[in-house]
Amino acid sequence: MITDLVILAFVVGLLTVPVIIGMIEWFRHFKLRMTWWKWLLSAIWYLMLLFLVLAAFTFIGEGEPVAGWKLLGSSAVIIVILGAGLVRILLAGRENSQEE
């Protein structure tokens, strides 16, 4: 049986491929040295983003819009803070090139 959740999971899976390709290009553009643990941190951050957004909209779909919007608002703050920390970690290992 195909439900809305199956369709949503399929669409999220389809959109994850361009996100991964974009991340790889972004890492190459900024000449970042990516180790396995940096990839792991990036993947964990992305999965947390997906989980929190999907959980919030699940609450909204189940008839609890106040809880869904509160979860989305509070998780957005947490994800932005964690994302800023992740960017600082990733940019700390950047190769310094003096191009003028």
C-alpha positions as CSV (number, residue, x, y, z in Angstrom):
1,M,0.0,0.0,0.0
2,I,1.4,3.3,-1.0
3,T,0.8,6.0,1.5
4,D,1.7,9.7,1.7
5,L,4.6,8.8,4.0
6,V,6.0,6.5,1.4
7,I,5.7,9.2,-1.3
8,L,7.3,11.7,1.0
9,A,10.2,9.4,1.9
10,F,10.7,8.8,-1.8
11,V,10.8,12.5,-2.6
12,V,13.2,13.1,0.4
13,G,15.5,10.4,-1.0
14,L,15.4,11.9,-4.4
15,L,16.3,15.3,-3.0
16,T,19.2,13.9,-0.9
17,V,21.2,13.0,-4.0
18,P,21.5,16.6,-5.2
19,V,22.3,17.7,-1.6
20,I,25.2,15.2,-1.4
21,I,26.5,16.2,-4.8
22,G,26.2,19.8,-3.8
23,M,28.1,19.2,-0.6
24,I,30.9,17.5,-2.5
25,E,31.2,20.4,-4.9
26,W,31.1,22.9,-2.0
27,F,33.9,21.1,-0.2
28,R,36.0,21.1,-3.4
29,H,35.3,24.8,-4.1
30,F,36.4,25.8,-0.6
31,K,39.4,23.4,-0.8
32,L,38.4,21.6,2.4
33,R,40.3,18.6,3.6
34,M,37.5,16.1,4.4
35,T,38.4,13.3,6.8
36,W,36.0,10.4,7.7
37,W,34.9,12.1,10.9
38,K,34.1,15.4,9.1
39,W,31.9,13.4,6.6
40,L,30.3,11.7,9.6
41,L,29.5,15.0,11.3
42,S,28.1,16.4,8.1
43,A,25.9,13.3,7.6
44,I,24.7,13.4,11.2
45,W,23.8,17.1,10.9
46,Y,21.8,16.4,7.7
47,L,20.0,13.5,9.2
48,M,19.1,15.6,12.2
49,L,17.7,18.3,9.9
50,L,15.6,15.7,8.1
51,F,14.4,14.0,11.2
52,L,13.4,17.3,13.0
53,V,11.6,18.7,9.9
54,L,9.8,15.4,9.3
55,A,8.8,15.0,13.0
56,A,7.4,18.6,13.1
57,F,5.3,18.1,10.0
58,T,4.1,14.7,11.3
59,F,2.8,16.5,14.4
60,I,1.1,19.0,12.1
61,G,-0.4,16.2,9.9
62,E,-1.7,14.4,13.0
63,G,-3.7,17.3,14.1
64,E,-1.3,18.9,16.6
65,P,-0.2,22.0,14.8
66,V,0.9,23.9,17.9
67,A,3.3,21.1,18.9
68,G,4.5,20.9,15.3
69,W,5.3,24.6,15.0
70,K,6.9,24.7,18.4
71,L,9.1,21.7,17.5
72,L,10.0,23.3,14.2
73,G,10.8,26.6,15.7
74,S,12.9,25.2,18.5
75,S,14.7,22.7,16.3
76,A,15.5,25.4,13.8
77,V,17.4,27.3,16.4
78,I,19.3,24.2,17.4
79,I,20.0,23.2,13.8
80,V,21.3,26.7,13.0
81,I,23.6,26.7,16.0
82,L,24.9,23.2,15.2
83,G,25.3,24.1,11.6
84,A,27.4,27.1,12.4
85,G,29.6,25.0,14.6
86,L,30.0,22.4,11.9
87,V,30.9,25.1,9.3
88,R,33.6,26.4,11.8
89,I,35.0,22.9,12.2
90,L,35.0,22.3,8.4
91,L,36.6,25.7,7.6
92,A,39.3,25.2,10.2
93,G,40.9,22.6,8.1
94,R,40.8,24.6,4.9
95,E,43.9,24.8,2.8
96,N,45.1,28.5,2.7
97,S,45.9,29.6,-0.8
98,Q,47.1,33.1,-1.5
99,E,45.6,33.8,-4.8
100,E,45.5,37.5,-5.9
